Amino acid sequence: MSKRVNIAETESAAYKAMYGLVNYLGTSKISKTHMELLKIRASQINGCAYCIDMHSKDALKNGETAQRIFLLNAWKETDLFTDEEKVILAVTEEVTLISQHGLTDKTYQRAIEIFDEQYIAQLIMAIVTINAWNRIAISCQTEIPK
């Protein structure tokens, strides 16, 4: 791999602004379990090894099971995830894959039946934020720490 730009150093103000979103999300109502699940799932879809590695480790530290992490990319095929988590994962996939069909009315309706508008807004912001981080890490070829 060739060396790519380090945005944290080259554009530190932009990087700091990204951390502003991270800090905001840290004050949101989103549980740590929900946050890590959506981060891992979006990162899987985007193929961001750096973020999958980081957020899988964070999830394990927060009490997530290895089995659920291993099966996250097949969440529709297992009963290991709650109805709330399944809605969050569906929203995550549809927002991450926005060019396919966006956040569908069906998925949004399922979300609004479980969560209030503030939680849904925070979920969307969390999904948008991890997608931005994925794009930075992939574009800059951020390496996984050994």
C-alpha positions in Angstrom: 0.0 0.0 0.0 1.2 3.5 -0.8 1.1 6.1 1.9 -2.0 8.3 1.7 -3.0 11.6 3.2 -3.5 11.7 7.0 -6.6 13.9 7.3 -6.2 14.2 11.1 -2.9 16.0 10.4 -3.5 17.7 7.1 -7.1 18.9 7.8 -7.2 18.9 11.6 -10.2 21.3 11.7 -12.2 18.9 9.6 -11.2 16.0 11.7 -12.1 17.9 14.9 -15.5 18.7 13.4 -16.1 14.9 12.8 -15.3 14.3 16.5 -17.9 16.9 17.3 -20.5 14.5 15.8 -18.9 11.6 17.8 -19.1 13.7 21.0 -22.7 14.7 20.3 -23.6 11.0 19.8 -22.0 10.1 23.1 -24.7 12.2 24.7 -27.6 10.7 22.7 -30.1 8.2 24.0 -28.6 5.5 21.8 -27.5 2.5 23.9 -23.9 1.3 23.6 -25.1 -2.0 22.3 -27.2 -0.3 19.6 -24.4 2.1 18.7 -21.8 -0.7 18.2 -24.2 -2.9 16.3 -24.9 -0.2 13.8 -21.3 0.8 13.5 -20.2 -2.7 12.8 -23.0 -3.4 10.3 -22.4 -0.2 8.3 -18.7 -0.9 8.3 -19.3 -4.5 7.1 -21.4 -3.2 4.2 -18.8 -0.6 3.3 -15.9 -3.0 3.7 -14.0 -0.9 6.2 -11.7 -3.4 7.9 -10.3 -0.7 10.3 -13.7 0.2 11.6 -15.0 -3.4 11.8 -11.9 -4.3 13.9 -12.2 -1.3 16.2 -16.0 -1.5 16.8 -16.0 -5.3 17.2 -13.4 -4.8 20.0 -15.4 -2.0 21.5 -18.6 -4.1 21.4 -16.8 -7.0 23.1 -15.6 -4.7 25.8 -19.2 -3.4 26.3 -20.4 -7.0 26.9 -21.5 -8.0 23.3 -21.0 -11.7 22.5 -18.7 -12.9 19.9 -21.5 -15.1 18.4 -23.7 -12.0 17.7 -20.8 -10.2 16.1 -20.0 -13.2 14.0 -23.6 -13.4 12.8 -24.2 -9.7 12.4 -24.0 -9.9 8.6 -26.8 -12.5 8.7 -29.0 -10.9 11.3 -32.1 -11.5 9.3 -31.5 -15.3 9.6 -31.2 -15.6 13.4 -33.2 -15.0 16.5 -30.1 -13.6 18.4 -31.2 -10.0 17.8 -34.2 -8.3 19.5 -37.0 -6.6 17.4 -35.5 -3.2 18.3 -32.0 -4.3 17.1 -33.5 -5.7 13.9 -35.2 -2.4 13.2 -31.9 -0.6 13.9 -30.0 -2.9 11.6 -32.6 -2.5 8.8 -32.4 1.3 9.1 -28.6 1.0 9.1 -28.5 -1.0 5.9 -31.0 1.2 4.1 -29.3 4.4 5.0 -25.8 3.0 4.2 -27.1 1.6 0.9 -29.0 4.8 0.2 -28.4 4.6 -3.6 -30.5 1.4 -3.8 -33.8 2.7 -2.4 -33.1 4.8 0.7 -34.8 4.5 4.0 -38.1 2.8 2.9 -41.5 3.8 4.3 -41.9 0.2 5.6 -38.7 0.3 7.6 -39.3 3.8 8.8 -42.8 2.8 10.0 -41.4 -0.1 11.9 -38.9 2.2 13.5 -41.5 4.8 14.5 -43.6 2.0 16.2 -40.7 1.2 18.5 -38.7 4.5 18.9 -39.6 8.1 19.2 -38.6 10.7 16.6 -35.6 11.9 18.7 -34.2 8.3 18.8 -34.7 7.8 15.1 -33.0 11.2 14.4 -30.1 10.2 16.6 -29.9 6.8 14.9 -29.7 8.4 11.4 -27.0 10.8 12.6 -25.0 7.8 14.0 -25.4 5.9 10.8 -24.3 9.0 8.7 -21.3 9.5 11.0 -20.0 5.9 10.8 -20.5 6.0 7.0 -18.3 9.2 6.9 -15.7 7.5 9.1 -15.7 4.4 6.8 -15.2 6.6 3.8 -12.3 8.4 5.4 -10.6 5.2 6.6 -11.0 3.4 3.2 -10.0 6.4 1.1 -6.9 7.0 3.3 -6.2 3.3 3.6 -6.1 3.5 7.4 -4.3 0.4 8.6 -5.5 -1.9 11.4 -3.3 -1.6 14.4 -1.5 -4.9 15.1 
